[in-house]
């Protein structure tokens, strides 16, 4: 969430980096289950339906894919 592309889109849309990433997943048709530890974060996570990312925004985010995982592979969960 510290990537300059994500941060630039967040500033452009007046949103947080987390909201940009959540909106990206939603627009891709992915099921996003965000973690939140406070009421303010829960509200922030829900506030992703009042804006849309443009095709240019979506393409810029797609280019960030490095083929790396941040968690375990779903096929290897015990």
C-alpha atoms as a printed R data frame, in Angstrom:
   type eleno elety resid chain resno       x       y       z
1  ATOM     1    CA   UNK     A     1   0.000   0.000   0.000
2  ATOM     2    CA   UNK     A     2   3.049   2.227  -0.063
3  ATOM     3    CA   UNK     A     3   3.576   1.909  -3.801
4  ATOM     4    CA   UNK     A     4   3.763   5.320  -5.479
5  ATOM     5    CA   UNK     A     5   1.098   4.331  -8.034
6  ATOM     6    CA   UNK     A     6  -1.370   3.375  -5.289
7  ATOM     7    CA   UNK     A     7  -0.579   6.502  -3.298
8  ATOM     8    CA   UNK     A     8  -1.009   8.726  -6.369
9  ATOM     9    CA   UNK     A     9  -4.396   7.174  -7.150
10 ATOM    10    CA   UNK     A    10  -5.446   7.574  -3.514
11 ATOM    11    CA   UNK     A    11  -4.578  11.277  -3.637
12 ATOM    12    CA   UNK     A    12  -6.289  11.711  -7.005
13 ATOM    13    CA   UNK     A    13  -9.517  10.117  -5.747
14 ATOM    14    CA   UNK     A    14  -9.372  11.557  -2.231
15 ATOM    15    CA   UNK     A    15  -9.278   8.050  -0.742
16 ATOM    16    CA   UNK     A    16  -6.877   5.909   1.233
17 ATOM    17    CA   UNK     A    17  -4.520   3.399  -0.340
18 ATOM    18    CA   UNK     A    18  -6.568   0.593   1.226
19 ATOM    19    CA   UNK     A    19  -9.736   1.928  -0.385
20 ATOM    20    CA   UNK     A    20  -8.034   2.038  -3.790
21 ATOM    21    CA   UNK     A    21  -6.908  -1.564  -3.474
22 ATOM    22    CA   UNK     A    22 -10.305  -2.737  -2.234
23 ATOM    23    CA   UNK     A    23 -12.074  -0.916  -5.064
24 ATOM    24    CA   UNK     A    24  -9.659  -2.475  -7.577
25 ATOM    25    CA   UNK     A    25 -10.548  -5.958  -6.315
26 ATOM    26    CA   UNK     A    26 -14.272  -5.193  -6.441
27 ATOM    27    CA   UNK     A    27 -14.073  -3.898  -9.994
28 ATOM    28    CA   UNK     A    28 -12.166  -7.043 -11.005
29 ATOM    29    CA   UNK     A    29 -15.001  -9.127  -9.577
30 ATOM    30    CA   UNK     A    30 -12.883 -10.528  -6.762
31 ATOM    31    CA   UNK     A    31 -14.281 -11.221  -3.334
32 ATOM    32    CA   UNK     A    32 -12.394  -8.998  -0.915
33 ATOM    33    CA   UNK     A    33 -12.434  -9.734   2.805
34 ATOM    34    CA   UNK     A    34 -10.521  -6.886   4.428
35 ATOM    35    CA   UNK     A    35  -9.183  -7.031   7.960
36 ATOM    36    CA   UNK     A    36 -10.106  -4.192  10.265
37 ATOM    37    CA   UNK     A    37  -9.271  -3.721  13.928
38 ATOM    38    CA   UNK     A    38 -11.246  -0.569  14.629
39 ATOM    39    CA   UNK     A    39 -14.635   0.894  13.850
40 ATOM    40    CA   UNK     A    40 -13.059   3.666  11.784
41 ATOM    41    CA   UNK     A    41 -11.237   1.118   9.587
42 ATOM    42    CA   UNK     A    42 -14.428  -0.901   9.137
43 ATOM    43    CA   UNK     A    43 -16.254   2.248   8.015
44 ATOM    44    CA   UNK     A    44 -13.366   3.132   5.695
45 ATOM    45    CA   UNK     A    45 -13.447  -0.355   4.161
46 ATOM    46    CA   UNK     A    46 -17.183  -0.026   3.490
47 ATOM    47    CA   UNK     A    47 -16.767   3.359   1.835
48 ATOM    48    CA   UNK     A    48 -15.551   2.014  -1.499
49 ATOM    49    CA   UNK     A    49 -18.789   2.161  -3.467
50 ATOM    50    CA   UNK     A    50 -18.938   5.939  -3.948
51 ATOM    51    CA   UNK     A    51 -16.239   6.041  -6.622
52 ATOM    52    CA   UNK     A    52 -14.926   4.024  -9.547
53 ATOM    53    CA   UNK     A    53 -11.469   3.514 -10.915
54 ATOM    54    CA   UNK     A    54 -11.026   4.375 -14.582
55 ATOM    55    CA   UNK     A    55  -9.678   1.910 -17.143
56 ATOM    56    CA   UNK     A    56  -6.378   3.794 -16.911
57 ATOM    57    CA   UNK     A    57  -6.365   3.397 -13.109
58 ATOM    58    CA   UNK     A    58  -7.158  -0.312 -13.379
59 ATOM    59    CA   UNK     A    59  -4.352  -0.826 -15.906
60 ATOM    60    CA   UNK     A    60  -1.853   1.058 -13.736
61 ATOM    61    CA   UNK     A    61  -2.716  -1.159 -10.767
62 ATOM    62    CA   UNK     A    62  -2.539  -4.336 -12.863
63 ATOM    63    CA   UNK     A    63   1.007  -3.414 -13.865
64 ATOM    64    CA   UNK     A    64   2.041  -3.649 -10.208
65 ATOM    65    CA   UNK     A    65   1.681  -7.445 -10.240
66 ATOM    66    CA   UNK     A    66   5.099  -8.907  -9.411
67 ATOM    67    CA   UNK     A    67   3.898 -12.514  -9.254
68 ATOM    68    CA   UNK     A    68   4.592 -12.636  -5.516
69 ATOM    69    CA   UNK     A    69   2.365 -13.788  -2.678
70 ATOM    70    CA   UNK     A    70   1.940 -12.071   0.653
71 ATOM    71    CA   UNK     A    71   0.424 -15.139   2.284
72 ATOM    72    CA   UNK     A    72   0.336 -18.881   1.908
73 ATOM    73    CA   UNK     A    73  -0.935 -20.495  -1.276
74 ATOM    74    CA   UNK     A    74  -4.619 -21.450  -0.907
75 ATOM    75    CA   UNK     A    75  -3.868 -25.027  -1.991
76 ATOM    76    CA   UNK     A    76  -1.460 -25.414   0.945
77 ATOM    77    CA   UNK     A    77  -3.703 -24.266   3.800
78 ATOM    78    CA   UNK     A    78  -4.063 -26.858   6.555
